[in-house]
Amino acid sequence: MIAAISRLKRGRRRLSRRESFIARLMIINAHRDRRPRYDLRKSKPALFAALLLLLAGGLAVAVLWPPAVAIAHPHVFVTTREVVVFSPEGQITGIKNAWTFDDFYTSFLEQGLDRGPDGRYSRETLHELAKTNTEGLADANYFTFIKANGRNVKFSAPKDYWLEDDGKNLTLHFTLPLAEPVKPKSFVMRVYDPTYFVAFDPAEGPDVVKLEGQQPGCSLLVRKPAVNIALKQQLAQLDVTQQPNLEDAGAAFADSILVACP
């Protein structure tokens, strides 16, 4: 660990904006007033190890990470559902998101929180955590990339955010408004992390992506990416101190959500 920190201090690499965001977010969450769920004096080394070394603001930060996650890209897994929201005038005004975090990241976020009588965390208990996670996404452009009528789309501050506990995983709900509503003659949206540090995968089942309030004649198509086993194997060799040489690597695994209206 000391050697790894020394390599980072010597400037062997700098974190990407998205890795810095993950590091900062985890640091913020770690400094909440909480009772640690994992006691290092009792945990088995085989189960948890300090394998995530992130450099933020000149400091090397060690965060507990399970070995299976720390070894290879990606390191955080998010399951997504999206709703494309229309105005009565037929313009797209925003995206409703429901992002479910993987087991480990859920456990990390839940540390020190008090469950309700039903054994779950209430929306009120999770409110500050939802606020921190949602507002922090701005530094990563909300991991959302949209082109409407050939132009990149910008976003306003997210709203209507809250965290839901289903008894196993936490799901972050939030609405991402478009800075300017658009009439979608052509509309393409993808949700991904360019560095593939975080993997975004659509949930299974129907209605993973929906339209809300659309006018007659609008169409929705979800196009799956081409299978790229070679790239996935290449990225699997990268640990948390490395990033892909390929720019926008995460785009290779992202669904394309296409909306078109007359």
Protein Blocks (a to p, Z undefined) as FASTA:
>chain_A
ZZmmmmmmnopaccdfklmmmmmmmmmmmmpccddfbdfklpcfklpccfbccdeehiac
dddddfklmmpccfbdcdddddddddfkopafbdcddddddfklmmmmmgopacdfkopa
cfklmmmmmmmmmmmmmmnonopacdeehiacdddddehiacddehlaccdddddddfba
cddfbacdddddfklmaccdddedehkbccehiaehiacddddddddfklmmmmmmpcfk
bccfbghklmmmcccdddddZZ
